[in-house]
Amino acid sequence: MRAPYGSRPLAPAVLAVRGAALLLALVALAHTLVHGLAEPGLALVFGLLVAAGELIRRDAAGEREPAPLAAAGALAYALLGDSAGRPTAHGALQVIAVVVVAQALAAVPRAACGRRTVADRAARRTLTVGFAAVCFQPLYASGQAERWFGDGPWFPLFPLTVLALTALCDTVLAALLARSAARAEGPGALPPYGSLLADEVRALAGTGAAIGVTGVVTALGVAVAGPWAPAVRADRCCSPRSPPAGTPPSARPAGRRWPRSPAPPRSPGTPRPATPAGSPRSPRPWGGSWG
């Protein structure tokens, strides 16, 4: 007779993953409560981003990452070293604490709507983000990353390297949990771990790569312009402005089309000034018409 749902004992691999995630979350929360929240504005922005991504999670079967917005936001916070050109003070443990709290807050309205939060996915998210934060934050805060990659165009290789290692960590966890889930479904031939790992690596070429690159680009954008960069008025950078009155054409910046000043009004009966030869309005020298 088949055992009812929820009465089967969890596989040792699932217990290890959930236990490690729970221990990491408790340590991060305790550290944040004791030492306080550094830069609460940034923590609020990324926490809301992760929570919003969890709220709009797709519950379709077979989705490798049903909450891409939450994953990208969590990775961006883990790979964040500067904000608007100033070094940040949050560390790896605060990153984990913010992500855990955001996931817990998003789980409350989901549970009220009858949508269950998968514990394995939450544990995997916690461990993956923790791995990225532990690899990035200490090296960046100590200056070692800048000594390795410099502070120029080669620096993005550092978060991309951390992203590649994080993706491998996530594939290992995903394949481990998938094999445990296949074992829990009932007796039968279990798929080998190697094939499941290969499937997870192949899945990175699609949505996984897009999520990771989005997280890196978001972190680099916040490092340059701050978390409120999208709120900058578009007309300040897109709409042309006339130069001050009396500015000669030679003093105007080159390569920019300024609005043409209106011509002064002509009194009635005043002939139109002659158009110089060779200008677009001059007639063709051979007498032809403009077709």
N, C-alpha and C positions, 0 to 999 in steps of 0.2 A: 504494500500500500504506500502511495506517495505521501510524503510528509507535507503538511500544510505550509503555506507561504510564510516565511519569516522564522520557521522553527529549525531550519537547517543550520548547523554550525558554520561559521565563517571560515573560509580557507585561511591557512597561516599567512599567505602573502597579503591577503586583504587586511587581516589583523595588523600585520607589520606596517602597511602603508597608512592605515587609519591611525594607529598608535603613534607613528612618527609625526604625522600631521598634527594630531592633538597635542603632543608634547611640545612641538615647535610653536603652535599657536598659544599655548599657555605661557611659555617662556617669553614670547614676544609681547603678549598682553601685560604680563607682570612687569617687564622692563619698561614698557611705555607708561604704565600707571605710576611707577616709582620715579622715573626721570622726567615725566611730562611729555607733552606732544610738541615736538619741534616743528615750527612753521605750520600752524594749523590751517592756514589758507590753502597751501598746496595739498595737505592731507585731505581737506574737505573736497577740493576739486577732483582729485583722483578717486577718493572714496565714493563720491556721487557718480563718477563715470563707471566704476566697477558695479555699483548697485544698480544703475540704470541698465547696464548690459545684462545683469542677472535677471532683472525684471522682464526684459524682452527676450529672454532665452527661448530658443526654438526647441520644442520637445519632440521633434521628429526622430523616428528610429533610424539608427545607422549614422547619425551625425557625430563626426569625430570631435568637433568643438561647437556645441549648440549656442554658446554665448561668446561670439568673436569680439564684440565690443568690450566686454568685461575682461577678456584675456588680453587684448591689446592695451587697455588702460592699466591693468596690473603690471604688465611688462614695462610700460612706459615709466611708471612710478619706480619700479625696481632699477631701471637704467637711467634714472635722472640724477645728474650731478650738479647742474647749475639751473638757476631760474633767473631769466632776464640778465644774464651775465654775472650773477653773483652766486658763489658756492652755496649749496644747500647744506643743512645741518642734520637732516634726518638720516638714519642709518638703516641697516638691513632689517633689524628687529621691528622698527616702526613700520617699514613697508609691509612686513608680514601681518602686523597687528591691524593696519588699516584695511588690508585686503580681507582678512578674516571677519572684521566687524562689518564691512560692506556686504559680504556674502551672507552673514547672519541677518542683517537688517532686510536684505532683499528676500530672504526665505520666509519672513513673517507674512507679507501680503500674498506670496505664492501659496503658502499653506492655507491662508484664509480662503483662497480661490480654489482649493482642492488640487493644487499642482505640487507634487512631491519634489523635494530637492534630493538629488542623488548624492549620498554621502561620499561615494568613491570619487566622483568628479570634484567635489569640494576639497577632499584630501589631496587629490592630485594637483589641483590648482595651488593649494597652499604650499606643497613641497616644490613645485616647479618655480613659483615666484620666489620662494625662499632661496632656492638654488641660484637664481639669477641675481638676487639682491646680495647674497653672500659673496658671489664672484665679482660683482661690480663695485659695490659701495666701499669696502675697505681699500681696494686698490686705487680707487679714484680719490678718496679722502686723504690717503697718505701721499699722493703725488706720484706713485709708482706707474700708474697708467700713462701719465703725461711724459714721464721719462722714457717709457717704452715706445709710445706712438707719437709723441710730440703734441703740440697745441695748434696744429694746422690742419690741412686737408686730410691727413692720414689718421686723425683721431677717431673718426667714425668706425675705423676697423676694430677698435676696442669693443664698443657695444655690439658690433656685428659678430665678433668672436664669442662674446658671452652669450649672444643669442643662439649661435650654432650649438654651443655646449648645452644650453638650456633645452633646445629642441631635442637633442639626443637623450637628455635626462627624461624628458616628457615621453618620448617614444618607449623607453625602457619601462616606465611606470604604466603606460597605457597597454603595452603588450602583456605585462604581468597581470594587470587587472582583467584583461580580456580572457586570458587563459583560466584565471580563477572563476570568471563568470561562466565559461564553457564547462568547467568541471561541475559547477553548482547546478547546471541544467539537468543533469542526470547521467547515468552510465552511458558509456560509448567511447569511441576513439577520440582522445583529446588531440587538438591540433598542436603540432610541435611549437615550442616557444620561438624558434628561429623563423618560422614562416610568419607568425604573428608580428614579430619584430620587423621583418621585411615589409609587411603590409603597412605598418605604422610609418616606416621611413618613406615609403612611396606616397603615403597620404600627405606628407609634409610638402610635397611639390605643389599642392593646390592651396587650400585655405590656410594651412599651417604657416606657409611662407608669407602669405599676405598679412596674417595677423602679426607675425614677428616683425616684419618690415614696418608695419604701421606703428607698432610700439616703439621701435627705434626712431622713426621719423618724428613721432610725437614728442619723445624725450628731447631730441635735438632741437625741435622747434620751441619747446618751452625753455630750453637753455638759452636760446637767443632772444626770444620775444616775451617770455613770461606766460603764465597760464591763461591770461586774458587777451592774447594776441588776436583771436578771431573777432573780438568785439571792436577792433579798431575801425573807424569809419572808412569806408571804401573810397569816398570822394577825396580823402586827403592824399591818396596815392594814385588815383586813377584819373581824376578830372583835371584838365589843364587849367592853369591860372595865368591871367595876363600879367606881364611885368609891370612894375611901377611906372607911373606916367613920366614921360621924358627920358626913359631908358633908351639909349641908342641901340640899333640892331647889333652892333659889334659887341655890346656888353651882355647880350642875352646868351644863355647857355646853348651850346650847339647840340644838335640832335633832338631838339624838342620843338614841336609845332605849337606856336602860341596862337591864340585867337586873333584874327585880323581886326584891326581897329576900323570902325566905320569911316567911310569917306565923308569929308565935309559937304554939306548941302550946296548945290549950285543955284544961283539965282536964275529966274526965267530969262531966256534969250541968250544965256552965256553958252558959247559953243563948247562941245566936249573936247578935251585936250587930245592931241594926236597920239596915237598908239605907236611906240617905238618899233622900228622894223626888227623882225626876228622874234618878237614876243608871241605868245600863243594866240593873241587876238589879231595879229597883223595878217593881212591877206597873203596868200601864197605868191611867190615871185612870178610863177608862170601863169597867174590869173585864174587858176582853177578854183573851184568851190570846195568848202569843207563838207565831205560826204558823211 
